[in-house]
């Protein structure tokens, strides 16, 4: 298990674990034929609580959660922080993933042109915190109640990561607390990625209070919710007439189109608070400035994971 988790982090260091080159990678839906009727076992809303964490204990359950016990830097999005477990705090039933403005020199891992790992040291001016589930999931309902920080440079996220796929239930730029970003990404290769991004029309300041964010994911669709309101739906299939397929029961033999961004693999649940200077591909567009208040934290009230055992 320890070796597998180490490998996971090494893959994240280079942003993703890439599949082989696929020159046909496109956002265009792919035509497919279904020749037999699938099993009718896709009762999406019969969710059974599999795991609940309300942070009533003084520390995280390390049988469920993996952190960064040796410290870690992620090479992605010009992140500025070094992840440290000392920035994880549980107090009064709330998990705080805390970002601090503090200078330290830490070990990092880079790669040479041949892909060989190189260990160096680097100075960081910020530290923060990251947690992820040890288990991986495919299909289920995943719900987090939390409060996001406000301020330039902060980049909180509730997301899922696999070998090819990423699902962002939310990510915020700290200077835009009214604009949660909901994304799906698929890496066709090391150089090629396709994306689908959206921002709900609700224009409230999410940093002022706790809100509930959830993903309901079954074999035909993903429902993204904020405070129980559906703010996005991703479908896996649509029929030849362009009508989206809501459940397995509707997949009778025939011709369909398949969404290339719909996840086909197990993924890991991740909660983290990064510090970044990038936004929309523009360097220093959201960098911390003199008005950014430290320390600040992503405050998490609970995490709930539901699964429908009939779907396995």
Secondary structure, DSSP 8 states (H G I E B T S, - for coil): -HHHHHHHHHHHHTS----S--TT--SS-EEEEE-S---S---TT--EEEEEE---SSS--TTTEE--TT-B---STTB-EEE-GGGEEEETTEEEEEEEEEEEEEEEEEE-TT--EEEEEEEEEEEEEEEEEEEEESSEEEEEEEE---STTEEEEEEEE-SSEEEEEEE--TT-TT--EEEEEEESSSS-EEEEEEE-S----GGGS-EEEEEEE-SSEEEEEETTEEEEEEESEEETTS-B--SGGG--SEEEEE-TTS--S-EEEEEEEEEBS-BTTBTTTT---TT--SSEEEEEEEEEEEE-GGG-
